[in-house]
Amino acid sequence: MPTLTDVTPGDISMAMPHRVVTDLLEALEILAQVIPGLDADRTLLYALEFKRYATRIETDHNLQTDIEGLYVAGDGAGVARGIGGAAATGEIAARGILSAQLAL
């Protein structure tokens, strides 16, 4: 029976790296030798999911940095959160680059 009633159990392998999940399962098997039943199917593990994002880089509306001609886009630039946002910011930066080239 879950002790935290205001959360929904999920599959931690969807949020944790494979190596971490493997290590947890191995640890449960070892601990079950000392605490029988610890590795039972009904055992719930609580794991926090955390995500890291890059620091937001200062840009203009075309995603150009304060270095002329240097544009940023996507997760690495801290301007998107996921593949959809990364694609959209890539297009914004591309349009900014084209606009700058046409202005020359």
Distance bins in CASP14 RR format, pairs under 12 A and 6 or more apart:
PFRMAT RR
TARGET T0000
AUTHOR 0000-0000-0000
RMODE 2
METHOD distances of the structure
MODEL  1
1 9 0 0 0 0 0 1 0 0 0 0 0
1 42 0 0 0 0 1 0 0 0 0 0 0
1 43 0 0 0 0 0 1 0 0 0 0 0
1 44 0 0 0 0 1 0 0 0 0 0 0
2 8 0 0 0 0 1 0 0 0 0 0 0
2 9 1 0 0 1 0 0 0 0 0 0 0
2 10 0 0 0 0 0 1 0 0 0 0 0
2 42 0 0 0 0 1 0 0 0 0 0 0
2 43 0 0 0 0 0 1 0 0 0 0 0
2 44 1 0 1 0 0 0 0 0 0 0 0
2 45 0 0 0 0 0 1 0 0 0 0 0
2 46 0 0 0 0 1 0 0 0 0 0 0
3 9 0 0 0 0 0 1 0 0 0 0 0
3 43 0 0 0 0 0 1 0 0 0 0 0
3 44 0 0 0 0 1 0 0 0 0 0 0
3 45 0 0 0 0 0 1 0 0 0 0 0
3 46 0 0 0 0 1 0 0 0 0 0 0
4 44 0 0 0 0 1 0 0 0 0 0 0
4 45 0 0 0 0 0 1 0 0 0 0 0
4 46 1 0 0 1 0 0 0 0 0 0 0
5 44 0 0 0 0 0 1 0 0 0 0 0
7 44 0 0 0 0 1 0 0 0 0 0 0
7 46 1 0 0 1 0 0 0 0 0 0 0
7 47 0 0 0 0 0 1 0 0 0 0 0
7 48 0 0 0 0 0 1 0 0 0 0 0
7 49 0 0 0 0 0 1 0 0 0 0 0
8 44 0 0 0 0 0 1 0 0 0 0 0
8 46 0 0 0 0 0 1 0 0 0 0 0
9 42 0 0 0 0 0 1 0 0 0 0 0
9 43 0 0 0 0 0 1 0 0 0 0 0
9 44 1 0 1 0 0 0 0 0 0 0 0
9 45 0 0 0 0 1 0 0 0 0 0 0
9 46 0 0 0 0 1 0 0 0 0 0 0
9 47 0 0 0 0 0 1 0 0 0 0 0
10 16 0 0 0 0 0 1 0 0 0 0 0
10 44 0 0 0 0 1 0 0 0 0 0 0
10 45 0 0 0 0 1 0 0 0 0 0 0
10 46 0 0 0 0 0 1 0 0 0 0 0
10 47 0 0 0 0 1 0 0 0 0 0 0
10 49 0 0 0 0 0 1 0 0 0 0 0
11 21 0 0 0 0 1 0 0 0 0 0 0
11 44 0 0 0 0 0 1 0 0 0 0 0
11 45 0 0 0 0 0 1 0 0 0 0 0
11 47 0 0 0 0 0 1 0 0 0 0 0
11 49 0 0 0 0 0 1 0 0 0 0 0
12 18 0 0 0 0 0 1 0 0 0 0 0
12 20 0 0 0 0 1 0 0 0 0 0 0
12 21 1 0 0 1 0 0 0 0 0 0 0
12 22 0 0 0 0 0 1 0 0 0 0 0
12 23 0 0 0 0 0 1 0 0 0 0 0
12 24 1 0 0 1 0 0 0 0 0 0 0
12 25 0 0 0 0 0 1 0 0 0 0 0
12 44 0 0 0 0 1 0 0 0 0 0 0
12 45 1 0 0 1 0 0 0 0 0 0 0
12 46 0 0 0 0 1 0 0 0 0 0 0
12 47 1 0 1 0 0 0 0 0 0 0 0
12 48 0 0 0 0 1 0 0 0 0 0 0
12 49 0 0 0 0 1 0 0 0 0 0 0
13 19 0 0 0 0 0 1 0 0 0 0 0
13 20 0 0 0 0 1 0 0 0 0 0 0
13 21 1 0 1 0 0 0 0 0 0 0 0
13 22 0 0 0 0 1 0 0 0 0 0 0
13 24 0 0 0 0 1 0 0 0 0 0 0
13 25 0 0 0 0 1 0 0 0 0 0 0
13 45 0 0 0 0 0 1 0 0 0 0 0
13 47 0 0 0 0 1 0 0 0 0 0 0
13 49 0 0 0 0 0 1 0 0 0 0 0
14 21 0 0 0 0 1 0 0 0 0 0 0
14 47 0 0 0 0 0 1 0 0 0 0 0
14 49 0 0 0 0 1 0 0 0 0 0 0
15 21 0 0 0 0 1 0 0 0 0 0 0
15 45 0 0 0 0 0 1 0 0 0 0 0
15 46 0 0 0 0 0 1 0 0 0 0 0
15 47 1 0 0 1 0 0 0 0 0 0 0
15 48 0 0 0 0 1 0 0 0 0 0 0
15 49 1 1 0 0 0 0 0 0 0 0 0
15 50 0 0 0 0 1 0 0 0 0 0 0
15 51 0 0 0 0 1 0 0 0 0 0 0
16 22 0 0 0 0 1 0 0 0 0 0 0
16 23 0 0 0 0 1 0 0 0 0 0 0
16 24 1 0 0 1 0 0 0 0 0 0 0
16 25 0 0 0 0 0 1 0 0 0 0 0
16 45 0 0 0 0 1 0 0 0 0 0 0
16 46 0 0 0 0 0 1 0 0 0 0 0
16 47 1 0 0 1 0 0 0 0 0 0 0
16 48 0 0 0 0 1 0 0 0 0 0 0
16 49 1 0 0 1 0 0 0 0 0 0 0
16 50 0 0 0 0 1 0 0 0 0 0 0
16 51 0 0 0 0 0 1 0 0 0 0 0
17 23 0 0 0 0 1 0 0 0 0 0 0
17 24 0 0 0 0 0 1 0 0 0 0 0
17 47 0 0 0 0 0 1 0 0 0 0 0
17 49 0 0 0 0 0 1 0 0 0 0 0
17 50 0 0 0 0 0 1 0 0 0 0 0
18 24 0 0 0 0 0 1 0 0 0 0 0
18 25 0 0 0 0 0 1 0 0 0 0 0
19 25 0 0 0 0 0 1 0 0 0 0 0
19 26 0 0 0 0 0 1 0 0 0 0 0
20 26 0 0 0 0 0 1 0 0 0 0 0
20 27 0 0 0 0 0 1 0 0 0 0 0
20 45 0 0 0 0 0 1 0 0 0 0 0
20 47 0 0 0 0 1 0 0 0 0 0 0
20 48 0 0 0 0 0 1 0 0 0 0 0
20 49 0 0 0 0 0 1 0 0 0 0 0
20 50 0 0 0 0 0 1 0 0 0 0 0
21 27 0 0 0 0 0 1 0 0 0 0 0
21 28 0 0 0 0 0 1 0 0 0 0 0
21 45 0 0 0 0 1 0 0 0 0 0 0
21 47 0 0 0 0 1 0 0 0 0 0 0
22 28 0 0 0 0 0 1 0 0 0 0 0
22 29 0 0 0 0 0 1 0 0 0 0 0
23 29 0 0 0 0 0 1 0 0 0 0 0
23 30 0 0 0 0 0 1 0 0 0 0 0
23 45 0 0 0 0 0 1 0 0 0 0 0
24 30 0 0 0 0 0 1 0 0 0 0 0
24 31 0 0 0 0 0 1 0 0 0 0 0
24 38 0 0 0 0 0 1 0 0 0 0 0
24 39 0 0 0 0 0 1 0 0 0 0 0
24 43 0 0 0 0 0 1 0 0 0 0 0
24 45 1 0 0 1 0 0 0 0 0 0 0
24 46 0 0 0 0 0 1 0 0 0 0 0
24 47 0 0 0 0 1 0 0 0 0 0 0
25 31 0 0 0 0 0 1 0 0 0 0 0
25 32 0 0 0 0 0 1 0 0 0 0 0
25 38 0 0 0 0 0 1 0 0 0 0 0
25 39 0 0 0 0 1 0 0 0 0 0 0
25 43 0 0 0 0 0 1 0 0 0 0 0
25 45 0 0 0 0 1 0 0 0 0 0 0
26 32 0 0 0 0 0 1 0 0 0 0 0
26 33 0 0 0 0 0 1 0 0 0 0 0
26 39 0 0 0 0 0 1 0 0 0 0 0
27 33 0 0 0 0 0 1 0 0 0 0 0
27 34 0 0 0 0 0 1 0 0 0 0 0
27 35 0 0 0 0 0 1 0 0 0 0 0
27 38 0 0 0 0 1 0 0 0 0 0 0
27 39 0 0 0 0 1 0 0 0 0 0 0
27 45 0 0 0 0 0 1 0 0 0 0 0
28 34 0 0 0 0 0 1 0 0 0 0 0
28 35 0 0 0 0 1 0 0 0 0 0 0
28 36 0 0 0 0 0 1 0 0 0 0 0
28 37 0 0 0 0 1 0 0 0 0 0 0
28 38 1 0 0 1 0 0 0 0 0 0 0
28 39 1 0 1 0 0 0 0 0 0 0 0
28 40 0 0 0 0 1 0 0 0 0 0 0
28 41 0 0 0 0 0 1 0 0 0 0 0
28 43 1 0 0 1 0 0 0 0 0 0 0
28 44 0 0 0 0 0 1 0 0 0 0 0
28 45 0 0 0 0 1 0 0 0 0 0 0
29 35 0 0 0 0 0 1 0 0 0 0 0
29 36 0 0 0 0 0 1 0 0 0 0 0
29 37 0 0 0 0 0 1 0 0 0 0 0
29 38 0 0 0 0 1 0 0 0 0 0 0
29 39 1 0 1 0 0 0 0 0 0 0 0
29 40 0 0 0 0 0 1 0 0 0 0 0
29 43 0 0 0 0 0 1 0 0 0 0 0
30 38 0 0 0 0 1 0 0 0 0 0 0
30 39 0 0 0 0 1 0 0 0 0 0 0
31 37 0 0 0 0 1 0 0 0 0 0 0
31 38 1 0 1 0 0 0 0 0 0 0 0
31 39 1 0 0 1 0 0 0 0 0 0 0
31 40 0 0 0 0 0 1 0 0 0 0 0
31 43 0 0 0 0 0 1 0 0 0 0 0
31 45 0 0 0 0 0 1 0 0 0 0 0
32 38 1 0 1 0 0 0 0 0 0 0 0
32 39 1 0 1 0 0 0 0 0 0 0 0
32 40 0 0 0 0 1 0 0 0 0 0 0
32 43 0 0 0 0 1 0 0 0 0 0 0
33 39 0 0 0 0 1 0 0 0 0 0 0
35 43 0 0 0 0 0 1 0 0 0 0 0
36 43 0 0 0 0 0 1 0 0 0 0 0
37 43 1 0 0 1 0 0 0 0 0 0 0
38 44 0 0 0 0 0 1 0 0 0 0 0
38 45 0 0 0 0 0 1 0 0 0 0 0
39 45 0 0 0 0 0 1 0 0 0 0 0
51 75 0 0 0 0 1 0 0 0 0 0 0
51 78 0 0 0 0 0 1 0 0 0 0 0
51 81 0 0 0 0 1 0 0 0 0 0 0
51 82 0 0 0 0 1 0 0 0 0 0 0
52 75 0 0 0 0 1 0 0 0 0 0 0
52 76 0 0 0 0 0 1 0 0 0 0 0
52 78 0 0 0 0 0 1 0 0 0 0 0
52 81 0 0 0 0 0 1 0 0 0 0 0
53 74 0 0 0 0 0 1 0 0 0 0 0
53 75 1 0 0 1 0 0 0 0 0 0 0
53 76 1 0 0 1 0 0 0 0 0 0 0
53 77 0 0 0 0 1 0 0 0 0 0 0
53 78 1 0 1 0 0 0 0 0 0 0 0
53 79 0 0 0 0 1 0 0 0 0 0 0
53 80 0 0 0 0 1 0 0 0 0 0 0
53 81 1 0 0 1 0 0 0 0 0 0 0
53 82 0 0 0 0 1 0 0 0 0 0 0
53 86 0 0 0 0 0 1 0 0 0 0 0
54 72 0 0 0 0 1 0 0 0 0 0 0
54 73 0 0 0 0 0 1 0 0 0 0 0
54 74 0 0 0 0 1 0 0 0 0 0 0
54 75 1 0 0 1 0 0 0 0 0 0 0
54 76 1 0 1 0 0 0 0 0 0 0 0
54 77 1 0 0 1 0 0 0 0 0 0 0
54 78 1 0 1 0 0 0 0 0 0 0 0
54 79 0 0 0 0 1 0 0 0 0 0 0
54 80 0 0 0 0 1 0 0 0 0 0 0
54 81 0 0 0 0 0 1 0 0 0 0 0
54 86 0 0 0 0 0 1 0 0 0 0 0
55 72 0 0 0 0 0 1 0 0 0 0 0
55 75 0 0 0 0 0 1 0 0 0 0 0
55 76 0 0 0 0 1 0 0 0 0 0 0
55 77 0 0 0 0 1 0 0 0 0 0 0
55 78 1 0 0 1 0 0 0 0 0 0 0
55 79 0 0 0 0 0 1 0 0 0 0 0
56 63 0 0 0 0 0 1 0 0 0 0 0
56 65 0 0 0 0 0 1 0 0 0 0 0
56 72 0 0 0 0 1 0 0 0 0 0 0
56 74 0 0 0 0 0 1 0 0 0 0 0
56 75 0 0 0 0 0 1 0 0 0 0 0
56 76 0 0 0 0 0 1 0 0 0 0 0
56 77 1 0 0 1 0 0 0 0 0 0 0
56 78 1 0 1 0 0 0 0 0 0 0 0
56 79 1 0 0 1 0 0 0 0 0 0 0
56 80 0 0 0 0 0 1 0 0 0 0 0
56 81 0 0 0 0 0 1 0 0 0 0 0
56 89 0 0 0 0 0 1 0 0 0 0 0
57 63 0 0 0 0 1 0 0 0 0 0 0
57 64 0 0 0 0 0 1 0 0 0 0 0
57 65 1 0 0 1 0 0 0 0 0 0 0
57 66 0 0 0 0 1 0 0 0 0 0 0
57 67 0 0 0 0 0 1 0 0 0 0 0
57 70 0 0 0 0 1 0 0 0 0 0 0
57 71 0 0 0 0 0 1 0 0 0 0 0
57 72 1 0 1 0 0 0 0 0 0 0 0
57 73 0 0 0 0 0 1 0 0 0 0 0
57 74 0 0 0 0 0 1 0 0 0 0 0
57 75 0 0 0 0 0 1 0 0 0 0 0
57 76 0 0 0 0 1 0 0 0 0 0 0
57 77 1 0 1 0 0 0 0 0 0 0 0
57 78 1 0 0 1 0 0 0 0 0 0 0
57 79 1 0 0 1 0 0 0 0 0 0 0
57 80 0 0 0 0 0 1 0 0 0 0 0
57 89 0 0 0 0 0 1 0 0 0 0 0
57 93 0 0 0 0 0 1 0 0 0 0 0
58 64 0 0 0 0 0 1 0 0 0 0 0
58 65 1 0 0 1 0 0 0 0 0 0 0
58 66 1 0 0 1 0 0 0 0 0 0 0
58 67 0 0 0 0 0 1 0 0 0 0 0
58 70 0 0 0 0 0 1 0 0 0 0 0
58 72 0 0 0 0 1 0 0 0 0 0 0
58 77 0 0 0 0 0 1 0 0 0 0 0
58 78 0 0 0 0 0 1 0 0 0 0 0
58 79 0 0 0 0 0 1 0 0 0 0 0
59 65 1 0 1 0 0 0 0 0 0 0 0
59 66 0 0 0 0 1 0 0 0 0 0 0
59 67 0 0 0 0 0 1 0 0 0 0 0
59 69 0 0 0 0 0 1 0 0 0 0 0
59 70 0 0 0 0 1 0 0 0 0 0 0
59 71 1 0 0 1 0 0 0 0 0 0 0
59 72 1 0 0 1 0 0 0 0 0 0 0
59 73 0 0 0 0 1 0 0 0 0 0 0
59 74 0 0 0 0 0 1 0 0 0 0 0
59 77 1 0 0 1 0 0 0 0 0 0 0
59 78 0 0 0 0 1 0 0 0 0 0 0
59 79 1 0 0 1 0 0 0 0 0 0 0
59 89 0 0 0 0 1 0 0 0 0 0 0
59 90 0 0 0 0 0 1 0 0 0 0 0
59 92 0 0 0 0 1 0 0 0 0 0 0
59 93 0 0 0 0 1 0 0 0 0 0 0
59 96 0 0 0 0 0 1 0 0 0 0 0
60 66 0 0 0 0 1 0 0 0 0 0 0
60 67 0 0 0 0 0 1 0 0 0 0 0
60 68 0 0 0 0 0 1 0 0 0 0 0
60 69 0 0 0 0 0 1 0 0 0 0 0
60 70 0 0 0 0 0 1 0 0 0 0 0
60 71 0 0 0 0 1 0 0 0 0 0 0
60 72 0 0 0 0 0 1 0 0 0 0 0
60 79 0 0 0 0 0 1 0 0 0 0 0
60 92 0 0 0 0 0 1 0 0 0 0 0
60 93 0 0 0 0 0 1 0 0 0 0 0
60 96 0 0 0 0 1 0 0 0 0 0 0
60 99 0 0 0 0 0 1 0 0 0 0 0
60 100 0 0 0 0 0 1 0 0 0 0 0
61 71 0 0 0 0 0 1 0 0 0 0 0
61 79 0 0 0 0 0 1 0 0 0 0 0
61 89 0 0 0 0 0 1 0 0 0 0 0
61 92 0 0 0 0 1 0 0 0 0 0 0
61 93 0 0 0 0 0 1 0 0 0 0 0
61 95 0 0 0 0 0 1 0 0 0 0 0
61 96 0 0 0 0 1 0 0 0 0 0 0
61 99 0 0 0 0 0 1 0 0 0 0 0
62 68 0 0 0 0 0 1 0 0 0 0 0
62 69 0 0 0 0 1 0 0 0 0 0 0
62 70 0 0 0 0 0 1 0 0 0 0 0
62 71 1 0 0 1 0 0 0 0 0 0 0
62 72 0 0 0 0 0 1 0 0 0 0 0
62 73 0 0 0 0 0 1 0 0 0 0 0
62 79 0 0 0 0 0 1 0 0 0 0 0
62 89 0 0 0 0 0 1 0 0 0 0 0
62 90 0 0 0 0 0 1 0 0 0 0 0
62 91 0 0 0 0 0 1 0 0 0 0 0
62 92 1 0 0 1 0 0 0 0 0 0 0
62 93 1 0 0 1 0 0 0 0 0 0 0
62 94 0 0 0 0 1 0 0 0 0 0 0
62 95 1 0 0 1 0 0 0 0 0 0 0
62 96 1 1 0 0 0 0 0 0 0 0 0
62 97 1 0 0 1 0 0 0 0 0 0 0
62 98 0 0 0 0 1 0 0 0 0 0 0
62 99 1 0 0 1 0 0 0 0 0 0 0
62 100 1 0 0 1 0 0 0 0 0 0 0
62 101 0 0 0 0 0 1 0 0 0 0 0
62 103 0 0 0 0 0 1 0 0 0 0 0
63 69 0 0 0 0 0 1 0 0 0 0 0
63 70 0 0 0 0 1 0 0 0 0 0 0
63 71 1 0 1 0 0 0 0 0 0 0 0
63 72 1 0 1 0 0 0 0 0 0 0 0
63 73 1 0 1 0 0 0 0 0 0 0 0
63 74 0 0 0 0 1 0 0 0 0 0 0
63 76 0 0 0 0 0 1 0 0 0 0 0
63 77 1 0 0 1 0 0 0 0 0 0 0
63 78 0 0 0 0 0 1 0 0 0 0 0
63 79 1 0 0 1 0 0 0 0 0 0 0
63 80 0 0 0 0 0 1 0 0 0 0 0
63 85 0 0 0 0 0 1 0 0 0 0 0
63 86 0 0 0 0 0 1 0 0 0 0 0
63 88 0 0 0 0 0 1 0 0 0 0 0
63 89 1 0 0 1 0 0 0 0 0 0 0
63 90 1 0 0 1 0 0 0 0 0 0 0
63 91 0 0 0 0 1 0 0 0 0 0 0
63 92 1 0 1 0 0 0 0 0 0 0 0
63 93 1 0 1 0 0 0 0 0 0 0 0
63 94 0 0 0 0 1 0 0 0 0 0 0
63 95 0 0 0 0 1 0 0 0 0 0 0
63 96 1 0 0 1 0 0 0 0 0 0 0
63 97 0 0 0 0 1 0 0 0 0 0 0
63 99 0 0 0 0 0 1 0 0 0 0 0
63 100 0 0 0 0 0 1 0 0 0 0 0
64 70 1 0 0 1 0 0 0 0 0 0 0
64 71 1 0 1 0 0 0 0 0 0 0 0
64 72 0 0 0 0 1 0 0 0 0 0 0
64 73 0 0 0 0 0 1 0 0 0 0 0
64 77 0 0 0 0 0 1 0 0 0 0 0
64 79 0 0 0 0 0 1 0 0 0 0 0
64 92 0 0 0 0 0 1 0 0 0 0 0
64 93 1 0 0 1 0 0 0 0 0 0 0
64 94 0 0 0 0 0 1 0 0 0 0 0
64 95 0 0 0 0 0 1 0 0 0 0 0
64 96 1 0 0 1 0 0 0 0 0 0 0
64 97 0 0 0 0 1 0 0 0 0 0 0
64 99 0 0 0 0 1 0 0 0 0 0 0
64 100 1 0 0 1 0 0 0 0 0 0 0
65 71 1 0 0 1 0 0 0 0 0 0 0
65 72 1 0 0 1 0 0 0 0 0 0 0
65 73 0 0 0 0 0 1 0 0 0 0 0
65 77 0 0 0 0 1 0 0 0 0 0 0
65 78 0 0 0 0 0 1 0 0 0 0 0
65 79 0 0 0 0 0 1 0 0 0 0 0
65 93 0 0 0 0 0 1 0 0 0 0 0
66 72 0 0 0 0 0 1 0 0 0 0 0
68 97 0 0 0 0 0 1 0 0 0 0 0
68 100 0 0 0 0 1 0 0 0 0 0 0
68 104 0 0 0 0 0 1 0 0 0 0 0
69 93 0 0 0 0 0 1 0 0 0 0 0
69 96 0 0 0 0 1 0 0 0 0 0 0
69 97 1 0 0 1 0 0 0 0 0 0 0
69 99 0 0 0 0 0 1 0 0 0 0 0
69 100 1 0 0 1 0 0 0 0 0 0 0
69 101 0 0 0 0 1 0 0 0 0 0 0
69 103 0 0 0 0 0 1 0 0 0 0 0
69 104 0 0 0 0 0 1 0 0 0 0 0
70 77 0 0 0 0 0 1 0 0 0 0 0
70 93 0 0 0 0 1 0 0 0 0 0 0
70 96 0 0 0 0 0 1 0 0 0 0 0
70 97 0 0 0 0 0 1 0 0 0 0 0
70 100 0 0 0 0 0 1 0 0 0 0 0
71 77 0 0 0 0 1 0 0 0 0 0 0
71 79 0 0 0 0 0 1 0 0 0 0 0
71 89 0 0 0 0 1 0 0 0 0 0 0
71 90 0 0 0 0 1 0 0 0 0 0 0
71 91 0 0 0 0 0 1 0 0 0 0 0
71 92 0 0 0 0 1 0 0 0 0 0 0
71 93 1 0 1 0 0 0 0 0 0 0 0
71 94 0 0 0 0 1 0 0 0 0 0 0
71 95 0 0 0 0 1 0 0 0 0 0 0
71 96 1 0 0 1 0 0 0 0 0 0 0
71 97 1 0 1 0 0 0 0 0 0 0 0
71 98 0 0 0 0 0 1 0 0 0 0 0
71 99 0 0 0 0 0 1 0 0 0 0 0
71 100 0 0 0 0 1 0 0 0 0 0 0
71 101 0 0 0 0 0 1 0 0 0 0 0
72 78 1 0 0 1 0 0 0 0 0 0 0
72 79 1 0 0 1 0 0 0 0 0 0 0
72 80 0 0 0 0 1 0 0 0 0 0 0
72 86 0 0 0 0 0 1 0 0 0 0 0
72 89 1 0 0 1 0 0 0 0 0 0 0
72 90 0 0 0 0 1 0 0 0 0 0 0
72 92 0 0 0 0 0 1 0 0 0 0 0
72 93 1 0 0 1 0 0 0 0 0 0 0
72 94 0 0 0 0 0 1 0 0 0 0 0
72 96 0 0 0 0 0 1 0 0 0 0 0
72 97 0 0 0 0 0 1 0 0 0 0 0
73 79 1 0 0 1 0 0 0 0 0 0 0
73 80 1 0 0 1 0 0 0 0 0 0 0
73 82 0 0 0 0 0 1 0 0 0 0 0
73 84 0 0 0 0 0 1 0 0 0 0 0
73 85 0 0 0 0 1 0 0 0 0 0 0
73 86 1 0 0 1 0 0 0 0 0 0 0
73 87 0 0 0 0 1 0 0 0 0 0 0
73 88 0 0 0 0 1 0 0 0 0 0 0
73 89 1 1 0 0 0 0 0 0 0 0 0
73 90 1 1 0 0 0 0 0 0 0 0 0
73 91 0 0 0 0 1 0 0 0 0 0 0
73 92 1 0 0 1 0 0 0 0 0 0 0
73 93 1 0 1 0 0 0 0 0 0 0 0
73 94 0 0 0 0 1 0 0 0 0 0 0
73 95 0 0 0 0 0 1 0 0 0 0 0
73 96 0 0 0 0 0 1 0 0 0 0 0
73 97 0 0 0 0 0 1 0 0 0 0 0
74 80 1 1 0 0 0 0 0 0 0 0 0
74 81 0 0 0 0 1 0 0 0 0 0 0
74 82 1 0 0 1 0 0 0 0 0 0 0
74 83 0 0 0 0 1 0 0 0 0 0 0
74 84 0 0 0 0 1 0 0 0 0 0 0
74 85 1 0 0 1 0 0 0 0 0 0 0
74 86 1 1 0 0 0 0 0 0 0 0 0
74 87 0 0 0 0 1 0 0 0 0 0 0
74 88 0 0 0 0 1 0 0 0 0 0 0
74 89 1 0 1 0 0 0 0 0 0 0 0
74 90 1 0 0 1 0 0 0 0 0 0 0
74 91 0 0 0 0 0 1 0 0 0 0 0
74 92 0 0 0 0 1 0 0 0 0 0 0
74 93 0 0 0 0 1 0 0 0 0 0 0
75 81 1 0 0 1 0 0 0 0 0 0 0
75 82 1 0 0 1 0 0 0 0 0 0 0
75 83 0 0 0 0 1 0 0 0 0 0 0
75 84 0 0 0 0 0 1 0 0 0 0 0
75 85 0 0 0 0 1 0 0 0 0 0 0
75 86 1 0 1 0 0 0 0 0 0 0 0
75 87 0 0 0 0 0 1 0 0 0 0 0
75 88 0 0 0 0 0 1 0 0 0 0 0
75 89 0 0 0 0 1 0 0 0 0 0 0
75 90 0 0 0 0 0 1 0 0 0 0 0
76 82 0 0 0 0 0 1 0 0 0 0 0
76 85 0 0 0 0 0 1 0 0 0 0 0
76 86 0 0 0 0 1 0 0 0 0 0 0
76 89 0 0 0 0 1 0 0 0 0 0 0
76 90 0 0 0 0 0 1 0 0 0 0 0
77 85 0 0 0 0 0 1 0 0 0 0 0
77 86 0 0 0 0 1 0 0 0 0 0 0
77 89 1 0 0 1 0 0 0 0 0 0 0
77 90 0 0 0 0 1 0 0 0 0 0 0
77 92 0 0 0 0 0 1 0 0 0 0 0
77 93 0 0 0 0 1 0 0 0 0 0 0
78 85 0 0 0 0 0 1 0 0 0 0 0
78 86 0 0 0 0 1 0 0 0 0 0 0
78 89 0 0 0 0 1 0 0 0 0 0 0
79 85 0 0 0 0 1 0 0 0 0 0 0
79 86 0 0 0 0 1 0 0 0 0 0 0
79 87 0 0 0 0 0 1 0 0 0 0 0
79 88 0 0 0 0 1 0 0 0 0 0 0
79 89 1 0 1 0 0 0 0 0 0 0 0
79 90 0 0 0 0 1 0 0 0 0 0 0
79 92 0 0 0 0 1 0 0 0 0 0 0
79 93 0 0 0 0 1 0 0 0 0 0 0
80 86 1 0 1 0 0 0 0 0 0 0 0
80 87 0 0 0 0 1 0 0 0 0 0 0
80 88 1 0 0 1 0 0 0 0 0 0 0
80 89 1 0 1 0 0 0 0 0 0 0 0
80 90 0 0 0 0 1 0 0 0 0 0 0
80 91 0 0 0 0 0 1 0 0 0 0 0
80 92 0 0 0 0 1 0 0 0 0 0 0
80 93 0 0 0 0 0 1 0 0 0 0 0
81 88 0 0 0 0 0 1 0 0 0 0 0
81 89 0 0 0 0 0 1 0 0 0 0 0
82 88 0 0 0 0 1 0 0 0 0 0 0
82 89 0 0 0 0 1 0 0 0 0 0 0
83 89 0 0 0 0 0 1 0 0 0 0 0
83 90 0 0 0 0 0 1 0 0 0 0 0
84 90 0 0 0 0 1 0 0 0 0 0 0
84 91 0 0 0 0 0 1 0 0 0 0 0
85 91 0 0 0 0 1 0 0 0 0 0 0
85 92 0 0 0 0 1 0 0 0 0 0 0
85 93 0 0 0 0 0 1 0 0 0 0 0
86 92 0 0 0 0 0 1 0 0 0 0 0
86 93 0 0 0 0 0 1 0 0 0 0 0
87 93 0 0 0 0 0 1 0 0 0 0 0
87 94 0 0 0 0 0 1 0 0 0 0 0
88 94 0 0 0 0 0 1 0 0 0 0 0
88 95 0 0 0 0 0 1 0 0 0 0 0
89 95 0 0 0 0 0 1 0 0 0 0 0
89 96 0 0 0 0 0 1 0 0 0 0 0
90 96 0 0 0 0 1 0 0 0 0 0 0
90 97 0 0 0 0 1 0 0 0 0 0 0
90 98 0 0 0 0 0 1 0 0 0 0 0
91 97 0 0 0 0 0 1 0 0 0 0 0
91 98 0 0 0 0 0 1 0 0 0 0 0
92 98 0 0 0 0 0 1 0 0 0 0 0
92 99 0 0 0 0 0 1 0 0 0 0 0
93 99 0 0 0 0 0 1 0 0 0 0 0
93 100 0 0 0 0 0 1 0 0 0 0 0
94 100 0 0 0 0 0 1 0 0 0 0 0
94 101 0 0 0 0 0 1 0 0 0 0 0
95 101 0 0 0 0 0 1 0 0 0 0 0
95 102 0 0 0 0 0 1 0 0 0 0 0
96 102 0 0 0 0 1 0 0 0 0 0 0
96 103 0 0 0 0 1 0 0 0 0 0 0
97 103 0 0 0 0 0 1 0 0 0 0 0
97 104 0 0 0 0 0 1 0 0 0 0 0
98 104 0 0 0 0 0 1 0 0 0 0 0
END
